[in-house]
Amino acid sequence: MIAPDNIFGLLAALLAICALAAGLEQTRWGKRLSGAGIILLTALVAAQFGVLPRSAPLYGAIWTYLVPLAIALFLLKADLVRVFSEGGRVLVAFLVGMAGTVFGAWLATLLVDLGDSEAAIAAVFTATYTGGSLNFVAVAEAVGFDDSSQLSAALAIDNILGVGFIILLNLAAGWSLLQRRYGWRMDEVVHTGPDDAAGAGSGGSLFALTLALALAAGAVAVSAIIADALGISDYRLLVITVLVTAVATAGRCYLSRLSGEDILAMMFMYLFFAIIGAGADVMEMLSAAPGMFVMVGCIFVSHLVFMLVAGHLLKLNYAELVTASLACIAGPPIAAAIAILFKWRNLVAPGILTGILGYVLGNFVGIGIFALLGGSTP
């Protein structure tokens, strides 16, 4: 119904899908599915019924220009000084969980054969379960994992099983067995002082938004120059990660006052999810899925085993383990939300900070396992 060269008509349709998802995400069932899941499913159905084209010049523009901008915007507050100074035991648990994620991805490659894309699939799942969907996208581009059907399958599995993992840990936090075995120092966690929750700025001033965009665009431009000069143009997103993190850490006192850049970044990422859903072939996606399910299952099991063993050896309590695990697998907003829900006030900030560290490390860990498994970019 919408021609591939109808740029504004197609953009209007994609933005409408994103707006619908953003609205539905505020409902009870929408929060469980997540905005990304709603977008992916809606765009996929729209493409199957011929409303959206499978490919279009606009899709390439979103991938090429908006995704790097989104990464730079998200990392503008990646202050490593705060992560290492305030993270404490949650940071230790997070690093252990990250090791479990890497081991699980490697183990899965021994158990199932995912074909020529095996190293790339292991890389994107390792990245997303160290940082988040942002890292999934960055690593997918860096390693040349650009098949729409496989990408859509991987994102769909990430979404479905990721939500299941969040529900599991939410329930586990209330299990008496876990509380008895990992109940050390809970009086330090359940603090009766004022809320420690970090408020996510809604909106932001025109000055703050334009400054954030200018910094992000500048970082992308400089990173491209550096990557080309070093002969590593395929890994320019890693250069963006290093550069923006250095700027965010050096200018933390000022950049911490910015607000609204996360909304811009999320809007760009929503558009990315829409083009991935639109470009998917359902039958091919389903045929590619079984091995990916096994890989994600291995990652989750390995991650939890590493966390529980480390918790026992290092005397980490269940609240610290749950917060760190969610920061690793689901990202900082979910980690903070669970900490607030269970009144673990002293763990809200560490959950956010370690989750941000995951954004920084996710790209490196994903590309690292890609290289370890002998992957090569096309």
Sequence and secondary structure as in RCSB ss.txt:
>XXXX:A:sequence
MIAPDNIFGLLAALLAICALAAGLEQTRWGKRLSGAGIILLTALVAAQFGVLPRSAPLYGAIWTYLVPLAIALFL
LKADLVRVFSEGGRVLVAFLVGMAGTVFGAWLATLLVDLGDSEAAIAAVFTATYTGGSLNFVAVAEAVGFDDSSQ
LSAALAIDNILGVGFIILLNLAAGWSLLQRRYGWRMDEVVHTGPDDAAGAGSGGSLFALTLALALAAGAVAVSAI
IADALGISDYRLLVITVLVTAVATAGRCYLSRLSGEDILAMMFMYLFFAIIGAGADVMEMLSAAPGMFVMVGCIF
VSHLVFMLVAGHLLKLNYAELVTASLACIAGPPIAAAIAILFKWRNLVAPGILTGILGYVLGNFVGIGIFALLGG
STP
>XXXX:A:secstr
   TT HHHHHHHHHHHHHHHHHHTTSHHHHHH HHHHHHHHHHHHHHTTSS S  HHHHHIIIIIHHHHHHHHG
GG  HHHHHHH HHHHHHHHHHHHHHHHHHHHHHHH   GGGHHHHHHHHHHHTTS HHHHHHHHHHTT   HHH
HHHHHHHHHHHHHHHHHHHHHHTT HHHHHHT TTHHHHS  SS        S  HHHHHHHHHHHHHHHHHHHH
HHHHHT GGGHHHHHHHHHHHHHHHTHHHHTT  SHHHHHHHHHHHHHHHHHHT  HHHHHHHHHHHHHHHHHHH
HHHHHHHHHHHHHHT  HHHHHHHHHHHHT HHHHHHHHHHTT GGGHHHHHHHHHHHHHHHHHHHHHHHHHTT 
   
